Amino acid sequence: EKPHKCPKCNKGVRWSSDLIKHQRTHTGEKPHSCLECGKSFRDFSAFTQHHQTHVAEKPCVCFQCGNCF
């Protein structure tokens, strides 16, 4: 069930937090800004993934090839 509906496009989402993120596609709001380069993001997970490009640390290791990401 998707009880939270977007008033602009009527898209249904399961969680109210997902509705807030979805509504940013209509408003263009990007509240998460990178202090390193100034790039902005709609959701925190995209910001976090981007931030990894600026740090030497690569926390994810592929178990098949051994490469770090």
PDB file of N, H, CA, C and O in Angstrom:
ATOM      1  N   GLU A   1       0.839  -1.185   0.000  1.00  0.00           N
ATOM      2  CA  GLU A   1       0.000   0.000   0.000  1.00  0.00           C
ATOM      3  C   GLU A   1       0.883   1.248   0.000  1.00  0.00           C
ATOM      4  O   GLU A   1       1.933   1.279   0.643  1.00  0.00           O
ATOM      5  N   LYS A   2       0.444   2.269  -0.728  1.00  0.00           N
ATOM      6  H   LYS A   2      -0.408   2.243  -1.250  1.00  0.00           H
ATOM      7  CA  LYS A   2       1.189   3.527  -0.827  1.00  0.00           C
ATOM      8  C   LYS A   2       0.264   4.681  -0.417  1.00  0.00           C
ATOM      9  O   LYS A   2      -0.344   5.331  -1.267  1.00  0.00           O
ATOM     10  N   PRO A   3       0.168   4.924   0.881  1.00  0.00           N
ATOM     11  CA  PRO A   3      -0.816   5.888   1.377  1.00  0.00           C
ATOM     12  C   PRO A   3      -0.459   7.360   1.197  1.00  0.00           C
ATOM     13  O   PRO A   3      -1.333   8.219   1.310  1.00  0.00           O
ATOM     14  N   HIS A   4       0.787   7.665   0.922  1.00  0.00           N
ATOM     15  H   HIS A   4       1.497   6.967   0.829  1.00  0.00           H
ATOM     16  CA  HIS A   4       1.211   9.062   0.804  1.00  0.00           C
ATOM     17  C   HIS A   4       1.235   9.455  -0.668  1.00  0.00           C
ATOM     18  O   HIS A   4       2.011   8.907  -1.450  1.00  0.00           O
ATOM     19  N   LYS A   5       0.379  10.408  -1.042  1.00  0.00           N
ATOM     20  H   LYS A   5      -0.252  10.853  -0.406  1.00  0.00           H
ATOM     21  CA  LYS A   5       0.238  10.811  -2.442  1.00  0.00           C
ATOM     22  C   LYS A   5       0.810  12.209  -2.668  1.00  0.00           C
ATOM     23  O   LYS A   5       0.606  13.120  -1.866  1.00  0.00           O
ATOM     24  N   CYS A   6       1.526  12.354  -3.775  1.00  0.00           N
ATOM     25  H   CYS A   6       1.691  11.614  -4.427  1.00  0.00           H
ATOM     26  CA  CYS A   6       2.059  13.655  -4.163  1.00  0.00           C
ATOM     27  C   CYS A   6       0.914  14.519  -4.680  1.00  0.00           C
ATOM     28  O   CYS A   6       0.170  14.088  -5.561  1.00  0.00           O
ATOM     29  N   PRO A   7       0.760  15.731  -4.149  1.00  0.00           N
ATOM     30  CA  PRO A   7      -0.318  16.604  -4.618  1.00  0.00           C
ATOM     31  C   PRO A   7      -0.111  17.123  -6.044  1.00  0.00           C
ATOM     32  O   PRO A   7      -1.065  17.570  -6.681  1.00  0.00           O
ATOM     33  N   LYS A   8       1.109  17.070  -6.546  1.00  0.00           N
ATOM     34  H   LYS A   8       1.885  16.708  -6.029  1.00  0.00           H
ATOM     35  CA  LYS A   8       1.396  17.560  -7.908  1.00  0.00           C
ATOM     36  C   LYS A   8       1.100  16.515  -8.973  1.00  0.00           C
ATOM     37  O   LYS A   8       0.475  16.821  -9.988  1.00  0.00           O
ATOM     38  N   CYS A   9       1.551  15.269  -8.744  1.00  0.00           N
ATOM     39  H   CYS A   9       2.060  15.021  -7.919  1.00  0.00           H
ATOM     40  CA  CYS A   9       1.440  14.253  -9.798  1.00  0.00           C
ATOM     41  C   CYS A   9       0.688  13.002  -9.355  1.00  0.00           C
ATOM     42  O   CYS A   9       0.499  12.076 -10.145  1.00  0.00           O
ATOM     43  N   ASN A  10       0.261  12.973  -8.100  1.00  0.00           N
ATOM     44  H   ASN A  10       0.414  13.725  -7.459  1.00  0.00           H
ATOM     45  CA  ASN A  10      -0.511  11.865  -7.542  1.00  0.00           C
ATOM     46  C   ASN A  10       0.281  10.562  -7.389  1.00  0.00           C
ATOM     47  O   ASN A  10      -0.309   9.502  -7.181  1.00  0.00           O
ATOM     48  N   LYS A  11       1.592  10.635  -7.489  1.00  0.00           N
ATOM     49  H   LYS A  11       2.071  11.496  -7.658  1.00  0.00           H
ATOM     50  CA  LYS A  11       2.409   9.437  -7.267  1.00  0.00           C
ATOM     51  C   LYS A  11       2.261   9.006  -5.814  1.00  0.00           C
ATOM     52  O   LYS A  11       2.308   9.834  -4.904  1.00  0.00           O
ATOM     53  N   GLY A  12       2.081   7.710  -5.605  1.00  0.00           N
ATOM     54  H   GLY A  12       2.042   7.038  -6.344  1.00  0.00           H
ATOM     55  CA  GLY A  12       1.954   7.185  -4.256  1.00  0.00           C
ATOM     56  C   GLY A  12       3.268   6.600  -3.769  1.00  0.00           C
ATOM     57  O   GLY A  12       3.977   5.929  -4.519  1.00  0.00           O
ATOM     58  N   VAL A  13       3.585   6.856  -2.517  1.00  0.00           N
ATOM     59  H   VAL A  13       3.009   7.401  -1.907  1.00  0.00           H
ATOM     60  CA  VAL A  13       4.777   6.286  -1.893  1.00  0.00           C
ATOM     61  C   VAL A  13       4.391   5.721  -0.531  1.00  0.00           C
ATOM     62  O   VAL A  13       3.372   6.087   0.054  1.00  0.00           O
ATOM     63  N   ARG A  14       5.219   4.841  -0.058  1.00  0.00           N
ATOM     64  H   ARG A  14       6.047   4.544  -0.533  1.00  0.00           H
ATOM     65  CA  ARG A  14       4.923   4.139   1.180  1.00  0.00           C
ATOM     66  C   ARG A  14       5.194   4.975   2.429  1.00  0.00           C
ATOM     67  O   ARG A  14       4.441   4.909   3.400  1.00  0.00           O
ATOM     68  N   TRP A  15       6.256   5.750   2.401  1.00  0.00           N
ATOM     69  H   TRP A  15       6.867   5.804   1.611  1.00  0.00           H
ATOM     70  CA  TRP A  15       6.687   6.482   3.591  1.00  0.00           C
ATOM     71  C   TRP A  15       6.609   7.989   3.358  1.00  0.00           C
ATOM     72  O   TRP A  15       6.820   8.460   2.241  1.00  0.00           O
ATOM     73  N   SER A  16       6.306   8.740   4.410  1.00  0.00           N
ATOM     74  H   SER A  16       6.135   8.357   5.318  1.00  0.00           H
ATOM     75  CA  SER A  16       6.230  10.197   4.287  1.00  0.00           C
ATOM     76  C   SER A  16       7.587  10.793   3.934  1.00  0.00           C
ATOM     77  O   SER A  16       7.659  11.801   3.232  1.00  0.00           O
ATOM     78  N   SER A  17       8.663  10.175   4.418  1.00  0.00           N
ATOM     79  H   SER A  17       8.605   9.356   4.989  1.00  0.00           H
ATOM     80  CA  SER A  17      10.005  10.680   4.081  1.00  0.00           C
ATOM     81  C   SER A  17      10.281  10.523   2.584  1.00  0.00           C
ATOM     82  O   SER A  17      10.957  11.361   1.987  1.00  0.00           O
ATOM     83  N   ASP A  18       9.764   9.456   1.978  1.00  0.00           N
ATOM     84  H   ASP A  18       9.215   8.775   2.462  1.00  0.00           H
ATOM     85  CA  ASP A  18       9.918   9.274   0.531  1.00  0.00           C
ATOM     86  C   ASP A  18       9.107  10.309  -0.240  1.00  0.00           C
ATOM     87  O   ASP A  18       9.517  10.745  -1.315  1.00  0.00           O
ATOM     88  N   LEU A  19       7.962  10.701   0.304  1.00  0.00           N
ATOM     89  H   LEU A  19       7.628  10.346   1.177  1.00  0.00           H
ATOM     90  CA  LEU A  19       7.160  11.741  -0.342  1.00  0.00           C
ATOM     91  C   LEU A  19       7.914  13.069  -0.338  1.00  0.00           C
ATOM     92  O   LEU A  19       7.903  13.794  -1.332  1.00  0.00           O
ATOM     93  N   ILE A  20       8.562  13.382   0.765  1.00  0.00           N
ATOM     94  H   ILE A  20       8.571  12.793   1.573  1.00  0.00           H
ATOM     95  CA  ILE A  20       9.344  14.622   0.848  1.00  0.00           C
ATOM     96  C   ILE A  20      10.443  14.611  -0.208  1.00  0.00           C
ATOM     97  O   ILE A  20      10.643  15.604  -0.908  1.00  0.00           O
ATOM     98  N   LYS A  21      11.157  13.489  -0.324  1.00  0.00           N
ATOM     99  H   LYS A  21      10.995  12.682   0.245  1.00  0.00           H
ATOM    100  CA  LYS A  21      12.215  13.381  -1.341  1.00  0.00           C
ATOM    101  C   LYS A  21      11.635  13.488  -2.744  1.00  0.00           C
ATOM    102  O   LYS A  21      12.206  14.157  -3.605  1.00  0.00           O
ATOM    103  N   HIS A  22      10.494  12.828  -2.977  1.00  0.00           N
ATOM    104  H   HIS A  22      10.030  12.285  -2.277  1.00  0.00           H
ATOM    105  CA  HIS A  22       9.870  12.887  -4.301  1.00  0.00           C
ATOM    106  C   HIS A  22       9.453  14.310  -4.654  1.00  0.00           C
ATOM    107  O   HIS A  22       9.654  14.751  -5.785  1.00  0.00           O
ATOM    108  N   GLN A  23       8.882  15.021  -3.708  1.00  0.00           N
ATOM    109  H   GLN A  23       8.719  14.663  -2.789  1.00  0.00           H
ATOM    110  CA  GLN A  23       8.408  16.381  -3.976  1.00  0.00           C
ATOM    111  C   GLN A  23       9.547  17.306  -4.400  1.00  0.00           C
ATOM    112  O   GLN A  23       9.312  18.308  -5.077  1.00  0.00           O
ATOM    113  N   ARG A  24      10.756  16.985  -4.014  1.00  0.00           N
ATOM    114  H   ARG A  24      10.948  16.171  -3.464  1.00  0.00           H
ATOM    115  CA  ARG A  24      11.906  17.787  -4.432  1.00  0.00           C
ATOM    116  C   ARG A  24      12.129  17.706  -5.940  1.00  0.00           C
ATOM    117  O   ARG A  24      12.747  18.602  -6.515  1.00  0.00           O
ATOM    118  N   THR A  25      11.638  16.649  -6.594  1.00  0.00           N
ATOM    119  H   THR A  25      11.136  15.921  -6.127  1.00  0.00           H
ATOM    120  CA  THR A  25      11.760  16.578  -8.051  1.00  0.00           C
ATOM    121  C   THR A  25      10.917  17.662  -8.702  1.00  0.00           C
ATOM    122  O   THR A  25      11.232  18.114  -9.803  1.00  0.00           O
ATOM    123  N   HIS A  26       9.848  18.083  -8.035  1.00  0.00           N
ATOM    124  H   HIS A  26       9.593  17.716  -7.140  1.00  0.00           H
ATOM    125  CA  HIS A  26       8.986  19.138  -8.566  1.00  0.00           C
ATOM    126  C   HIS A  26       9.499  20.531  -8.213  1.00  0.00           C
ATOM    127  O   HIS A  26       9.383  21.462  -9.011  1.00  0.00           O
ATOM    128  N   THR A  27      10.066  20.672  -7.015  1.00  0.00           N
ATOM    129  H   THR A  27      10.160  19.916  -6.367  1.00  0.00           H
ATOM    130  CA  THR A  27      10.506  21.994  -6.557  1.00  0.00           C
ATOM    131  C   THR A  27      11.930  22.322  -6.981  1.00  0.00           C
ATOM    132  O   THR A  27      12.315  23.490  -7.045  1.00  0.00           O
ATOM    133  N   GLY A  28      12.715  21.277  -7.273  1.00  0.00           N
ATOM    134  H   GLY A  28      12.403  20.328  -7.221  1.00  0.00           H
ATOM    135  CA  GLY A  28      14.117  21.494  -7.616  1.00  0.00           C
ATOM    136  C   GLY A  28      15.009  21.684  -6.404  1.00  0.00           C
ATOM    137  O   GLY A  28      16.203  21.953  -6.540  1.00  0.00           O
ATOM    138  N   GLU A  29      14.432  21.544  -5.217  1.00  0.00           N
ATOM    139  H   GLU A  29      13.463  21.326  -5.107  1.00  0.00           H
ATOM    140  CA  GLU A  29      15.206  21.723  -3.984  1.00  0.00           C
ATOM    141  C   GLU A  29      16.283  20.648  -3.860  1.00  0.00           C
ATOM    142  O   GLU A  29      16.025  19.463  -4.070  1.00  0.00           O
ATOM    143  N   LYS A  30      17.485  21.083  -3.517  1.00  0.00           N
ATOM    144  H   LYS A  30      17.694  22.045  -3.346  1.00  0.00           H
ATOM    145  CA  LYS A  30      18.614  20.179  -3.291  1.00  0.00           C
ATOM    146  C   LYS A  30      19.311  20.630  -2.009  1.00  0.00           C
ATOM    147  O   LYS A  30      20.286  21.380  -2.058  1.00  0.00           O
ATOM    148  N   PRO A  31      18.806  20.168  -0.856  1.00  0.00           N
ATOM    149  CA  PRO A  31      19.289  20.694   0.421  1.00  0.00           C
ATOM    150  C   PRO A  31      20.632  20.159   0.913  1.00  0.00           C
ATOM    151  O   PRO A  31      21.183  20.675   1.885  1.00  0.00           O
ATOM    152  N   HIS A  32      21.158  19.143   0.261  1.00  0.00           N
ATOM    153  H   HIS A  32      20.711  18.724  -0.528  1.00  0.00           H
ATOM    154  CA  HIS A  32      22.420  18.552   0.720  1.00  0.00           C
ATOM    155  C   HIS A  32      23.553  19.001  -0.195  1.00  0.00           C
ATOM    156  O   HIS A  32      23.641  18.563  -1.342  1.00  0.00           O
ATOM    157  N   SER A  33      24.419  19.873   0.313  1.00  0.00           N
ATOM    158  H   SER A  33      24.348  20.229   1.245  1.00  0.00           H
ATOM    159  CA  SER A  33      25.497  20.446  -0.491  1.00  0.00           C
ATOM    160  C   SER A  33      26.859  19.926  -0.058  1.00  0.00           C
ATOM    161  O   SER A  33      27.137  19.775   1.132  1.00  0.00           O
ATOM    162  N   CYS A  34      27.694  19.656  -1.039  1.00  0.00           N
ATOM    163  H   CYS A  34      27.469  19.778  -2.005  1.00  0.00           H
ATOM    164  CA  CYS A  34      29.058  19.199  -0.795  1.00  0.00           C
ATOM    165  C   CYS A  34      29.934  20.405  -0.463  1.00  0.00           C
ATOM    166  O   CYS A  34      29.994  21.367  -1.229  1.00  0.00           O
ATOM    167  N   LEU A  35      30.599  20.349   0.665  1.00  0.00           N
ATOM    168  H   LEU A  35      30.550  19.568   1.288  1.00  0.00           H
ATOM    169  CA  LEU A  35      31.477  21.447   1.070  1.00  0.00           C
ATOM    170  C   LEU A  35      32.760  21.478   0.251  1.00  0.00           C
ATOM    171  O   LEU A  35      33.426  22.511   0.175  1.00  0.00           O
ATOM    172  N   GLU A  36      33.109  20.351  -0.361  1.00  0.00           N
ATOM    173  H   GLU A  36      32.568  19.512  -0.299  1.00  0.00           H
ATOM    174  CA  GLU A  36      34.335  20.271  -1.160  1.00  0.00           C
ATOM    175  C   GLU A  36      34.186  20.950  -2.517  1.00  0.00           C
ATOM    176  O   GLU A  36      35.070  21.695  -2.939  1.00  0.00           O
ATOM    177  N   CYS A  37      33.076  20.696  -3.201  1.00  0.00           N
ATOM    178  H   CYS A  37      32.358  20.090  -2.858  1.00  0.00           H
ATOM    179  CA  CYS A  37      32.945  21.190  -4.578  1.00  0.00           C
ATOM    180  C   CYS A  37      31.689  22.018  -4.830  1.00  0.00           C
ATOM    181  O   CYS A  37      31.553  22.622  -5.894  1.00  0.00           O
ATOM    182  N   GLY A  38      30.772  22.054  -3.869  1.00  0.00           N
ATOM    183  H   GLY A  38      30.882  21.564  -3.005  1.00  0.00           H
ATOM    184  CA  GLY A  38      29.574  22.862  -4.017  1.00  0.00           C
ATOM    185  C   GLY A  38      28.406  22.177  -4.713  1.00  0.00           C
ATOM    186  O   GLY A  38      27.334  22.770  -4.823  1.00  0.00           O
ATOM    187  N   LYS A  39      28.579  20.958  -5.180  1.00  0.00           N
ATOM    188  H   LYS A  39      29.451  20.476  -5.091  1.00  0.00           H
ATOM    189  CA  LYS A  39      27.497  20.245  -5.849  1.00  0.00           C
ATOM    190  C   LYS A  39      26.399  19.936  -4.834  1.00  0.00           C
ATOM    191  O   LYS A  39      26.682  19.618  -3.679  1.00  0.00           O
ATOM    192  N   SER A  40      25.137  20.032  -5.278  1.00  0.00           N
ATOM    193  H   SER A  40      24.907  20.291  -6.217  1.00  0.00           H
ATOM    194  CA  SER A  40      23.999  19.815  -4.383  1.00  0.00           C
ATOM    195  C   SER A  40      23.200  18.586  -4.793  1.00  0.00           C
ATOM    196  O   SER A  40      23.196  18.176  -5.954  1.00  0.00           O
ATOM    197  N   PHE A  41      22.516  18.006  -3.793  1.00  0.00           N
ATOM    198  H   PHE A  41      22.519  18.339  -2.850  1.00  0.00           H
ATOM    199  CA  PHE A  41      21.778  16.763  -3.999  1.00  0.00           C
ATOM    200  C   PHE A  41      20.416  16.821  -3.329  1.00  0.00           C
ATOM    201  O   PHE A  41      20.239  17.474  -2.301  1.00  0.00           O
ATOM    202  N   ARG A  42      19.446  16.120  -3.934  1.00  0.00           N
ATOM    203  H   ARG A  42      19.589  15.589  -4.770  1.00  0.00           H
ATOM    204  CA  ARG A  42      18.096  16.069  -3.382  1.00  0.00           C
ATOM    205  C   ARG A  42      18.020  15.192  -2.138  1.00  0.00           C
ATOM    206  O   ARG A  42      17.309  15.516  -1.187  1.00  0.00           O
ATOM    207  N   ASP A  43      18.757  14.075  -2.145  1.00  0.00           N
ATOM    208  H   ASP A  43      19.335  13.812  -2.918  1.00  0.00           H
ATOM    209  CA  ASP A  43      18.669  13.180  -0.992  1.00  0.00           C
ATOM    210  C   ASP A  43      20.053  12.892  -0.413  1.00  0.00           C
ATOM    211  O   ASP A  43      21.073  12.966  -1.099  1.00  0.00           O
ATOM    212  N   PHE A  44      20.042  12.564   0.858  1.00  0.00           N
ATOM    213  H   PHE A  44      19.214  12.504   1.415  1.00  0.00           H
ATOM    214  CA  PHE A  44      21.289  12.403   1.602  1.00  0.00           C
ATOM    215  C   PHE A  44      22.110  11.224   1.101  1.00  0.00           C
ATOM    216  O   PHE A  44      23.340  11.282   1.112  1.00  0.00           O
ATOM    217  N   SER A  45      21.455  10.157   0.663  1.00  0.00           N
ATOM    218  H   SER A  45      20.456  10.109   0.654  1.00  0.00           H
ATOM    219  CA  SER A  45      22.214   8.989   0.202  1.00  0.00           C
ATOM    220  C   SER A  45      23.029   9.314  -1.047  1.00  0.00           C
ATOM    221  O   SER A  45      24.157   8.842  -1.186  1.00  0.00           O
ATOM    222  N   ALA A  46      22.476  10.111  -1.953  1.00  0.00           N
ATOM    223  H   ALA A  46      21.559  10.495  -1.841  1.00  0.00           H
ATOM    224  CA  ALA A  46      23.233  10.523  -3.144  1.00  0.00           C
ATOM    225  C   ALA A  46      24.402  11.418  -2.747  1.00  0.00           C
ATOM    226  O   ALA A  46      25.492  11.317  -3.310  1.00  0.00           O
ATOM    227  N   PHE A  47      24.165  12.294  -1.775  1.00  0.00           N
ATOM    228  H   PHE A  47      23.280  12.376  -1.318  1.00  0.00           H
ATOM    229  CA  PHE A  47      25.239  13.153  -1.278  1.00  0.00           C
ATOM    230  C   PHE A  47      26.363  12.313  -0.672  1.00  0.00           C
ATOM    231  O   PHE A  47      27.540  12.557  -0.941  1.00  0.00           O
ATOM    232  N   THR A  48      26.002  11.333   0.139  1.00  0.00           N
ATOM    233  H   THR A  48      25.046  11.135   0.357  1.00  0.00           H
ATOM    234  CA  THR A  48      26.996  10.478   0.784  1.00  0.00           C
ATOM    235  C   THR A  48      27.821   9.725  -0.248  1.00  0.00           C
ATOM    236  O   THR A  48      29.042   9.626  -0.124  1.00  0.00           O
ATOM    237  N   GLN A  49      27.158   9.199  -1.259  1.00  0.00           N
ATOM    238  H   GLN A  49      26.166   9.280  -1.360  1.00  0.00           H
ATOM    239  CA  GLN A  49      27.869   8.486  -2.322  1.00  0.00           C
ATOM    240  C   GLN A  49      28.826   9.434  -3.051  1.00  0.00           C
ATOM    241  O   GLN A  49      29.962   9.063  -3.343  1.00  0.00           O
ATOM    242  N   HIS A  50      28.373  10.647  -3.343  1.00  0.00           N
ATOM    243  H   HIS A  50      27.449  10.949  -3.106  1.00  0.00           H
ATOM    244  CA  HIS A  50      29.222  11.634  -4.004  1.00  0.00           C
ATOM    245  C   HIS A  50      30.418  11.995  -3.128  1.00  0.00           C
ATOM    246  O   HIS A  50      31.539  12.111  -3.622  1.00  0.00           O
ATOM    247  N   HIS A  51      30.185  12.170  -1.845  1.00  0.00           N
ATOM    248  H   HIS A  51      29.274  12.076  -1.443  1.00  0.00           H
ATOM    249  CA  HIS A  51      31.250  12.591  -0.928  1.00  0.00           C
ATOM    250  C   HIS A  51      32.427  11.618  -0.956  1.00  0.00           C
ATOM    251  O   HIS A  51      33.572  12.028  -0.761  1.00  0.00           O
ATOM    252  N   GLN A  52      32.161  10.355  -1.191  1.00  0.00           N
ATOM    253  H   GLN A  52      31.231  10.022  -1.349  1.00  0.00           H
ATOM    254  CA  GLN A  52      33.225   9.356  -1.247  1.00  0.00           C
ATOM    255  C   GLN A  52      34.223   9.652  -2.367  1.00  0.00           C
ATOM    256  O   GLN A  52      35.361   9.185  -2.310  1.00  0.00           O
ATOM    257  N   THR A  53      33.822  10.416  -3.378  1.00  0.00           N
ATOM    258  H   THR A  53      32.897  10.796  -3.425  1.00  0.00           H
ATOM    259  CA  THR A  53      34.750  10.758  -4.461  1.00  0.00           C
ATOM    260  C   THR A  53      35.831  11.719  -3.984  1.00  0.00           C
ATOM    261  O   THR A  53      36.871  11.848  -4.629  1.00  0.00           O
ATOM    262  N   HIS A  54      35.596  12.394  -2.863  1.00  0.00           N
ATOM    263  H   HIS A  54      34.751  12.289  -2.339  1.00  0.00           H
ATOM    264  CA  HIS A  54      36.550  13.375  -2.347  1.00  0.00           C
ATOM    265  C   HIS A  54      37.482  12.815  -1.276  1.00  0.00           C
ATOM    266  O   HIS A  54      38.488  13.440  -0.940  1.00  0.00           O
ATOM    267  N   VAL A  55      37.160  11.665  -0.752  1.00  0.00           N
ATOM    268  H   VAL A  55      36.343  11.158  -1.025  1.00  0.00           H
ATOM    269  CA  VAL A  55      37.983  11.106   0.321  1.00  0.00           C
ATOM    270  C   VAL A  55      38.749   9.893  -0.187  1.00  0.00           C
ATOM    271  O   VAL A  55      38.291   9.185  -1.084  1.00  0.00           O
ATOM    272  N   ALA A  56      39.906   9.667   0.391  1.00  0.00           N
ATOM    273  H   ALA A  56      40.278  10.243   1.120  1.00  0.00           H
ATOM    274  CA  ALA A  56      40.742   8.545  -0.038  1.00  0.00           C
ATOM    275  C   ALA A  56      40.176   7.212   0.441  1.00  0.00           C
ATOM    276  O   ALA A  56      40.473   6.162  -0.127  1.00  0.00           O
ATOM    277  N   GLU A  57      39.371   7.264   1.477  1.00  0.00           N
ATOM    278  H   GLU A  57      39.129   8.118   1.939  1.00  0.00           H
ATOM    279  CA  GLU A  57      38.810   6.053   2.063  1.00  0.00           C
ATOM    280  C   GLU A  57      37.823   5.391   1.100  1.00  0.00           C
ATOM    281  O   GLU A  57      36.959   6.060   0.534  1.00  0.00           O
ATOM    282  N   LYS A  58      37.954   4.085   0.917  1.00  0.00           N
ATOM    283  H   LYS A  58      38.657   3.542   1.377  1.00  0.00           H
ATOM    284  CA  LYS A  58      37.047   3.325   0.060  1.00  0.00           C
ATOM    285  C   LYS A  58      36.497   2.167   0.892  1.00  0.00           C
ATOM    286  O   LYS A  58      37.112   1.104   0.969  1.00  0.00           O
ATOM    287  N   PRO A  59      35.331   2.380   1.514  1.00  0.00           N
ATOM    288  CA  PRO A  59      34.840   1.420   2.505  1.00  0.00           C
ATOM    289  C   PRO A  59      34.257   0.119   1.951  1.00  0.00           C
ATOM    290  O   PRO A  59      34.111  -0.842   2.707  1.00  0.00           O
ATOM    291  N   CYS A  60      33.921   0.052   0.671  1.00  0.00           N
ATOM    292  H   CYS A  60      34.040   0.832   0.057  1.00  0.00           H
ATOM    293  CA  CYS A  60      33.288  -1.151   0.124  1.00  0.00           C
ATOM    294  C   CYS A  60      34.294  -1.981  -0.668  1.00  0.00           C
ATOM    295  O   CYS A  60      34.967  -1.471  -1.563  1.00  0.00           O
ATOM    296  N   VAL A  61      34.387  -3.254  -0.330  1.00  0.00           N
ATOM    297  H   VAL A  61      33.840  -3.668   0.398  1.00  0.00           H
ATOM    298  CA  VAL A  61      35.303  -4.160  -1.017  1.00  0.00           C
ATOM    299  C   VAL A  61      34.484  -5.206  -1.762  1.00  0.00           C
ATOM    300  O   VAL A  61      33.602  -5.838  -1.181  1.00  0.00           O
ATOM    301  N   CYS A  62      34.773  -5.389  -3.040  1.00  0.00           N
ATOM    302  H   CYS A  62      35.489  -4.876  -3.512  1.00  0.00           H
ATOM    303  CA  CYS A  62      34.112  -6.416  -3.845  1.00  0.00           C
ATOM    304  C   CYS A  62      34.699  -7.775  -3.470  1.00  0.00           C
ATOM    305  O   CYS A  62      35.913  -7.968  -3.527  1.00  0.00           O
ATOM    306  N   PHE A  63      33.847  -8.702  -3.092  1.00  0.00           N
ATOM    307  H   PHE A  63      32.861  -8.545  -3.045  1.00  0.00           H
ATOM    308  CA  PHE A  63      34.319 -10.024  -2.681  1.00  0.00           C
ATOM    309  C   PHE A  63      34.739 -10.886  -3.867  1.00  0.00           C
ATOM    310  O   PHE A  63      35.430 -11.888  -3.686  1.00  0.00           O
ATOM    311  N   GLN A  64      34.330 -10.509  -5.081  1.00  0.00           N
ATOM    312  H   GLN A  64      33.769  -9.694  -5.228  1.00  0.00           H
ATOM    313  CA  GLN A  64      34.708 -11.289  -6.260  1.00  0.00           C
ATOM    314  C   GLN A  64      36.050 -10.851  -6.829  1.00  0.00           C
ATOM    315  O   GLN A  64      36.899 -11.685  -7.143  1.00  0.00           O
ATOM    316  N   CYS A  65      36.241  -9.528  -6.964  1.00  0.00           N
ATOM    317  H   CYS A  65      35.551  -8.851  -6.709  1.00  0.00           H
ATOM    318  CA  CYS A  65      37.476  -9.054  -7.606  1.00  0.00           C
ATOM    319  C   CYS A  65      38.473  -8.435  -6.630  1.00  0.00           C
ATOM    320  O   CYS A  65      39.645  -8.273  -6.971  1.00  0.00           O
ATOM    321  N   GLY A  66      38.028  -8.089  -5.423  1.00  0.00           N
ATOM    322  H   GLY A  66      37.076  -8.221  -5.146  1.00  0.00           H
ATOM    323  CA  GLY A  66      38.922  -7.506  -4.436  1.00  0.00           C
ATOM    324  C   GLY A  66      39.102  -6.006  -4.553  1.00  0.00           C
ATOM    325  O   GLY A  66      39.800  -5.410  -3.733  1.00  0.00           O
ATOM    326  N   ASN A  67      38.490  -5.374  -5.554  1.00  0.00           N
ATOM    327  H   ASN A  67      37.923  -5.858  -6.220  1.00  0.00           H
ATOM    328  CA  ASN A  67      38.606  -3.920  -5.713  1.00  0.00           C
ATOM    329  C   ASN A  67      37.828  -3.197  -4.625  1.00  0.00           C
ATOM    330  O   ASN A  67      36.824  -3.693  -4.115  1.00  0.00           O
ATOM    331  N   CYS A  68      38.321  -2.006  -4.283  1.00  0.00           N
ATOM    332  H   CYS A  68      39.136  -1.603  -4.698  1.00  0.00           H
ATOM    333  CA  CYS A  68      37.653  -1.172  -3.290  1.00  0.00           C
ATOM    334  C   CYS A  68      36.905  -0.048  -3.987  1.00  0.00           C
ATOM    335  O   CYS A  68      37.352   0.479  -5.006  1.00  0.00           O
ATOM    336  N   PHE A  69      35.776   0.304  -3.429  1.00  0.00           N
ATOM    337  H   PHE A  69      35.413  -0.124  -2.601  1.00  0.00           H
ATOM    338  CA  PHE A  69      34.948   1.379  -3.992  1.00  0.00           C
ATOM    339  C   PHE A  69      34.498   2.314  -2.896  1.00  0.00           C
ATOM    340  O   PHE A  69      33.790   3.285  -3.164  1.00  0.00           O
TER     341      PHE A  69
END
